[in-house]
Amino acid sequence: MRLHGLSEEQVKKIGQELPKNDKVIALADFLGISPDEIEESRYGEFVTNEGDYRVLSEEEADEAAKVDILDSLWAFRTDFISNFMIIETNPNVLKAIQQMQESLSEGANDIMKALVGDNFETLVQAAISADGRGHFLSPYDGEENQVDQFFIYRTN
Protein backbone atom coordinates (compact mmCIF):
# COMPACT_ATOMS: atom_id res chain seq x y z
CA MET A 1 0.00 0.00 0.00
CA ARG A 2 1.34 3.41 -0.93
CA LEU A 3 0.63 6.32 1.37
CA HIS A 4 0.40 9.29 -0.98
CA GLY A 5 0.91 12.74 0.42
CA LEU A 6 2.36 11.66 3.77
CA SER A 7 5.79 12.64 4.95
CA GLU A 8 8.36 10.04 5.98
CA GLU A 9 7.84 11.14 9.58
CA GLN A 10 4.06 10.61 9.35
CA VAL A 11 4.52 7.14 7.85
CA LYS A 12 6.95 6.23 10.65
CA LYS A 13 4.49 7.47 13.29
CA ILE A 14 1.67 5.40 11.78
CA GLY A 15 3.94 2.35 11.85
CA GLN A 16 4.71 2.91 15.52
CA GLU A 17 1.03 3.21 16.36
CA LEU A 18 0.06 -0.06 14.67
CA PRO A 19 -0.54 -2.90 17.13
CA LYS A 20 2.44 -5.21 17.58
CA ASN A 21 2.21 -8.82 16.50
CA ASP A 22 0.97 -10.96 19.43
CA LYS A 23 3.91 -13.33 18.97
CA VAL A 24 6.38 -10.44 19.23
CA ILE A 25 4.68 -9.24 22.41
CA ALA A 26 4.80 -12.73 23.93
CA LEU A 27 8.50 -13.10 23.10
CA ALA A 28 9.30 -9.63 24.43
CA ASP A 29 7.48 -10.51 27.65
CA PHE A 30 9.36 -13.81 27.94
CA LEU A 31 12.76 -12.16 27.37
CA GLY A 32 11.99 -9.02 29.36
CA ILE A 33 12.80 -6.75 26.42
CA SER A 34 10.95 -4.20 24.33
CA PRO A 35 9.06 -5.46 21.25
CA ASP A 36 11.11 -2.93 19.28
CA GLU A 37 14.20 -5.05 19.98
CA ILE A 38 12.76 -7.98 18.02
CA GLU A 39 12.97 -8.46 14.26
CA GLU A 40 11.22 -11.14 12.26
CA SER A 41 13.51 -13.06 9.92
CA ARG A 42 12.47 -14.18 6.48
CA TYR A 43 12.23 -17.72 7.88
CA GLY A 44 9.50 -16.81 10.36
CA GLU A 45 11.84 -16.79 13.34
CA PHE A 46 12.39 -13.84 15.59
CA VAL A 47 15.87 -12.39 15.96
CA THR A 48 16.96 -10.65 19.16
CA ASN A 49 20.20 -9.80 20.92
CA GLU A 50 19.32 -12.71 23.22
CA GLY A 51 19.23 -15.24 20.34
CA ASP A 52 16.82 -16.47 17.68
CA TYR A 53 13.41 -17.87 18.59
CA ARG A 54 10.36 -19.58 17.15
CA VAL A 55 7.04 -18.51 18.65
CA LEU A 56 4.18 -20.88 17.84
CA SER A 57 0.60 -21.53 18.77
CA GLU A 58 -0.29 -24.98 20.14
CA GLU A 59 -1.45 -26.12 16.71
CA GLU A 60 1.63 -24.70 14.96
CA ALA A 61 3.94 -26.34 17.54
CA ASP A 62 2.27 -29.73 17.09
CA GLU A 63 2.57 -29.50 13.31
CA ALA A 64 6.19 -28.27 13.42
CA ALA A 65 7.16 -31.10 15.79
CA LYS A 66 5.49 -33.62 13.47
CA VAL A 67 7.44 -32.27 10.48
CA ASP A 68 10.70 -32.35 12.43
CA ILE A 69 10.07 -35.91 13.58
CA LEU A 70 9.25 -37.01 10.04
CA ASP A 71 12.48 -35.44 8.80
CA SER A 72 14.59 -37.06 11.52
CA LEU A 73 13.32 -40.64 11.70
CA TRP A 74 16.76 -41.80 10.60
CA ALA A 75 18.20 -40.49 13.88
CA PHE A 76 15.76 -42.18 16.26
CA ARG A 77 17.10 -44.91 18.51
CA THR A 78 16.40 -48.26 16.88
CA ASP A 79 14.96 -49.74 20.08
CA PHE A 80 12.43 -46.88 20.29
CA ILE A 81 11.37 -46.78 16.65
CA SER A 82 11.12 -50.57 16.41
CA ASN A 83 7.96 -50.35 18.55
CA PHE A 84 6.25 -48.61 15.63
CA MET A 85 7.56 -50.60 12.66
CA ILE A 86 5.10 -52.42 10.44
CA ILE A 87 7.48 -55.37 10.08
CA GLU A 88 8.25 -58.17 12.48
CA THR A 89 11.54 -57.45 14.22
CA ASN A 90 14.11 -59.57 16.00
CA PRO A 91 17.61 -58.74 17.29
CA ASN A 92 19.21 -59.43 13.89
CA VAL A 93 16.74 -57.20 12.04
CA LEU A 94 17.23 -54.42 14.60
CA LYS A 95 21.00 -54.69 14.29
CA ALA A 96 20.73 -54.43 10.48
CA ILE A 97 18.44 -51.39 10.77
CA GLN A 98 20.81 -49.72 13.22
CA GLN A 99 23.76 -50.34 10.89
CA MET A 100 21.75 -48.89 8.01
CA GLN A 101 20.93 -45.79 10.07
CA GLU A 102 24.58 -45.31 11.00
CA SER A 103 25.80 -45.93 7.47
CA LEU A 104 23.27 -43.83 5.56
CA SER A 105 22.47 -41.14 8.17
CA GLU A 106 19.91 -38.77 6.62
CA GLY A 107 19.79 -41.05 3.57
CA ALA A 108 18.04 -43.68 5.70
CA ASN A 109 15.04 -41.44 6.37
CA ASP A 110 12.84 -42.67 3.50
CA ILE A 111 13.50 -46.28 4.50
CA MET A 112 12.59 -45.48 8.11
CA LYS A 113 9.37 -43.79 6.93
CA ALA A 114 8.47 -46.95 5.02
CA LEU A 115 9.25 -49.13 8.04
CA VAL A 116 6.97 -47.04 10.25
CA GLY A 117 4.20 -46.77 7.65
CA ASP A 118 0.76 -46.00 9.07
CA ASN A 119 2.10 -45.98 12.63
CA PHE A 120 3.64 -42.53 12.15
CA GLU A 121 0.99 -40.60 14.13
CA THR A 122 1.36 -42.98 17.06
CA LEU A 123 5.14 -42.62 16.91
CA VAL A 124 4.81 -38.81 16.91
CA GLN A 125 2.63 -38.87 20.03
CA ALA A 126 5.01 -41.27 21.80
CA ALA A 127 8.09 -39.22 20.86
CA ILE A 128 6.53 -35.96 22.07
CA SER A 129 5.31 -37.68 25.21
CA ALA A 130 8.78 -39.08 25.89
CA ASP A 131 10.91 -36.03 25.06
CA GLY A 132 8.56 -33.04 24.70
CA ARG A 133 8.15 -30.75 21.70
CA GLY A 134 11.12 -28.66 22.82
CA HIS A 135 13.43 -31.58 22.09
CA PHE A 136 12.44 -31.35 18.43
CA LEU A 137 11.82 -27.61 18.03
CA SER A 138 14.58 -26.05 20.11
CA PRO A 139 17.98 -27.21 18.89
CA TYR A 140 19.63 -24.67 21.19
CA ASP A 141 18.52 -26.07 24.55
CA GLY A 142 15.58 -28.44 23.96
CA GLU A 143 13.31 -26.25 26.08
CA GLU A 144 9.68 -25.28 25.52
CA ASN A 145 8.52 -22.09 27.23
CA GLN A 146 4.98 -20.79 27.32
CA VAL A 147 3.68 -17.23 27.46
CA ASP A 148 -0.09 -16.95 27.23
CA GLN A 149 -1.21 -19.07 24.26
CA PHE A 150 2.24 -19.16 22.64
CA PHE A 151 5.11 -21.61 22.93
CA ILE A 152 8.64 -20.27 22.58
CA TYR A 153 11.64 -22.23 21.34
CA ARG A 154 15.20 -20.93 21.14
CA THR A 155 16.82 -21.93 17.87
CA ASN A 156 20.31 -20.50 18.43
C-alpha positions in Angstrom: 0.0 0.0 0.0 1.3 3.4 -0.9 0.6 6.3 1.4 0.4 9.3 -1.0 0.9 12.7 0.4 2.4 11.7 3.8 5.8 12.6 4.9 8.4 10.0 6.0 7.8 11.1 9.6 4.1 10.6 9.3 4.5 7.1 7.9 7.0 6.2 10.6 4.5 7.5 13.3 1.7 5.4 11.8 3.9 2.3 11.8 4.7 2.9 15.5 1.0 3.2 16.4 0.1 -0.1 14.7 -0.5 -2.9 17.1 2.4 -5.2 17.6 2.2 -8.8 16.5 1.0 -11.0 19.4 3.9 -13.3 19.0 6.4 -10.4 19.2 4.7 -9.2 22.4 4.8 -12.7 23.9 8.5 -13.1 23.1 9.3 -9.6 24.4 7.5 -10.5 27.7 9.4 -13.8 27.9 12.8 -12.2 27.4 12.0 -9.0 29.4 12.8 -6.7 26.4 10.9 -4.2 24.3 9.1 -5.5 21.2 11.1 -2.9 19.3 14.2 -5.0 20.0 12.8 -8.0 18.0 13.0 -8.5 14.3 11.2 -11.1 12.3 13.5 -13.1 9.9 12.5 -14.2 6.5 12.2 -17.7 7.9 9.5 -16.8 10.4 11.8 -16.8 13.3 12.4 -13.8 15.6 15.9 -12.4 16.0 17.0 -10.6 19.2 20.2 -9.8 20.9 19.3 -12.7 23.2 19.2 -15.2 20.3 16.8 -16.5 17.7 13.4 -17.9 18.6 10.4 -19.6 17.2 7.0 -18.5 18.6 4.2 -20.9 17.8 0.6 -21.5 18.8 -0.3 -25.0 20.1 -1.4 -26.1 16.7 1.6 -24.7 15.0 3.9 -26.3 17.5 2.3 -29.7 17.1 2.6 -29.5 13.3 6.2 -28.3 13.4 7.2 -31.1 15.8 5.5 -33.6 13.5 7.4 -32.3 10.5 10.7 -32.3 12.4 10.1 -35.9 13.6 9.2 -37.0 10.0 12.5 -35.4 8.8 14.6 -37.1 11.5 13.3 -40.6 11.7 16.8 -41.8 10.6 18.2 -40.5 13.9 15.8 -42.2 16.3 17.1 -44.9 18.5 16.4 -48.3 16.9 15.0 -49.7 20.1 12.4 -46.9 20.3 11.4 -46.8 16.6 11.1 -50.6 16.4 8.0 -50.4 18.6 6.2 -48.6 15.6 7.6 -50.6 12.7 5.1 -52.4 10.4 7.5 -55.4 10.1 8.2 -58.2 12.5 11.5 -57.5 14.2 14.1 -59.6 16.0 17.6 -58.7 17.3 19.2 -59.4 13.9 16.7 -57.2 12.0 17.2 -54.4 14.6 21.0 -54.7 14.3 20.7 -54.4 10.5 18.4 -51.4 10.8 20.8 -49.7 13.2 23.8 -50.3 10.9 21.8 -48.9 8.0 20.9 -45.8 10.1 24.6 -45.3 11.0 25.8 -45.9 7.5 23.3 -43.8 5.6 22.5 -41.1 8.2 19.9 -38.8 6.6 19.8 -41.0 3.6 18.0 -43.7 5.7 15.0 -41.4 6.4 12.8 -42.7 3.5 13.5 -46.3 4.5 12.6 -45.5 8.1 9.4 -43.8 6.9 8.5 -46.9 5.0 9.3 -49.1 8.0 7.0 -47.0 10.2 4.2 -46.8 7.7 0.8 -46.0 9.1 2.1 -46.0 12.6 3.6 -42.5 12.1 1.0 -40.6 14.1 1.4 -43.0 17.1 5.1 -42.6 16.9 4.8 -38.8 16.9 2.6 -38.9 20.0 5.0 -41.3 21.8 8.1 -39.2 20.9 6.5 -36.0 22.1 5.3 -37.7 25.2 8.8 -39.1 25.9 10.9 -36.0 25.1 8.6 -33.0 24.7 8.2 -30.8 21.7 11.1 -28.7 22.8 13.4 -31.6 22.1 12.4 -31.4 18.4 11.8 -27.6 18.0 14.6 -26.0 20.1 18.0 -27.2 18.9 19.6 -24.7 21.2 18.5 -26.1 24.6 15.6 -28.4 24.0 13.3 -26.2 26.1 9.7 -25.3 25.5 8.5 -22.1 27.2 5.0 -20.8 27.3 3.7 -17.2 27.5 -0.1 -17.0 27.2 -1.2 -19.1 24.3 2.2 -19.2 22.6 5.1 -21.6 22.9 8.6 -20.3 22.6 11.6 -22.2 21.3 15.2 -20.9 21.1 16.8 -21.9 17.9 20.3 -20.5 18.4 
